[in-house]
Amino acid sequence: MEKVKYIKVGQAPKRRRVSLRTWIARLNGWAVAWYAFLAVAGVLLYKLGAAYAMRERGYYAVGGEALALLLPVLYYVAAAMVQNIIKDGGEDV
């Protein structure tokens, strides 16, 4: 029979406050630039999609072209998923 580890009940440990200067120093400049590029690309794709949809429909409405605004989020989710698959060795649970 295994021993059970009990968790202490009470307050969570205090979080260390990180100064803004330290937080900015930890940022990866290329990653910030990449996500800024994806955000601008998403806005441009949305504008192009909205103009094309307006021409096709004949009236203004927001449809699937709004998904272009989620381009940075979709990229982050896909990249994290691929990294987890590689880290796990591709094993299915």
C-alpha positions as CSV (number, residue, x, y, z in Angstrom):
1,M,0.0,0.0,0.0
2,E,1.3,3.4,-1.0
3,K,1.7,6.3,1.5
4,V,-0.5,9.2,0.7
5,K,1.0,12.7,0.7
6,Y,-1.2,15.2,2.4
7,I,-1.3,18.8,1.2
8,K,-1.2,21.5,3.8
9,V,-4.4,23.5,3.9
10,G,-4.0,27.2,4.4
11,Q,-2.7,30.2,2.5
12,A,-0.9,29.9,-0.7
13,P,2.8,30.9,-0.6
14,K,3.5,34.5,-1.4
15,R,4.4,35.2,-5.0
16,R,7.6,37.1,-5.6
17,R,7.0,40.4,-7.2
18,V,9.0,40.9,-10.3
19,S,9.9,44.5,-11.3
20,L,8.9,45.8,-14.6
21,R,12.5,46.1,-15.6
22,T,13.2,42.5,-14.9
23,W,10.1,41.4,-16.7
24,I,11.0,43.4,-19.8
25,A,14.6,42.0,-19.7
26,R,13.2,38.5,-19.8
27,L,11.2,39.2,-23.0
28,N,12.4,37.6,-26.2
29,G,12.5,40.5,-28.8
30,W,12.1,38.1,-31.7
31,A,9.0,36.6,-30.2
32,V,7.5,40.0,-29.5
33,A,8.2,41.1,-33.1
34,W,6.7,37.8,-34.4
35,Y,3.5,38.2,-32.5
36,A,3.2,41.9,-33.5
37,F,3.7,40.8,-37.1
38,L,0.9,38.2,-36.7
39,A,-1.4,40.8,-35.1
40,V,-0.9,43.2,-38.0
41,A,-1.3,40.4,-40.5
42,G,-4.5,39.4,-38.8
43,V,-5.9,42.9,-39.0
44,L,-4.9,43.3,-42.7
45,L,-6.4,39.9,-43.5
46,Y,-9.6,40.9,-41.8
47,K,-9.8,44.2,-43.7
48,L,-9.3,42.3,-47.0
49,G,-11.8,39.6,-46.1
50,A,-14.4,42.2,-45.0
51,A,-14.0,44.1,-48.3
52,Y,-14.3,41.0,-50.3
53,A,-17.3,39.8,-48.3
54,M,-18.9,43.2,-48.7
55,R,-18.5,43.0,-52.5
56,E,-19.9,39.5,-52.6
57,R,-22.8,40.0,-50.3
58,G,-23.7,43.6,-51.2
59,Y,-24.1,44.6,-47.5
60,Y,-21.9,44.8,-44.5
61,A,-21.9,41.9,-42.1
62,V,-19.2,40.2,-40.1
63,G,-18.6,36.5,-40.8
64,G,-15.7,34.1,-40.9
65,E,-13.3,36.9,-41.9
66,A,-13.3,37.8,-38.2
67,L,-11.2,34.7,-37.4
68,A,-8.2,36.4,-39.0
69,L,-8.1,38.6,-35.9
70,L,-7.3,35.5,-33.9
71,L,-4.2,34.7,-35.9
72,P,-1.7,35.2,-33.0
73,V,-3.8,33.1,-30.6
74,L,-4.2,30.3,-33.1
75,Y,-0.5,30.3,-33.8
76,Y,0.4,30.2,-30.1
77,V,-2.0,27.3,-29.5
78,A,-0.7,25.3,-32.5
79,A,2.9,26.0,-31.5
80,A,2.3,24.9,-27.9
81,M,0.5,21.8,-29.1
82,V,3.3,20.8,-31.4
83,Q,5.9,21.4,-28.7
84,N,4.0,19.2,-26.3
85,I,3.7,16.4,-28.9
86,I,7.4,16.6,-29.5
87,K,8.2,16.6,-25.8
88,D,6.0,13.6,-25.1
89,G,7.6,11.7,-28.0
90,G,4.3,11.4,-29.9
91,E,2.9,8.9,-27.5
92,D,-0.9,8.7,-27.3
93,V,-2.3,8.2,-23.8
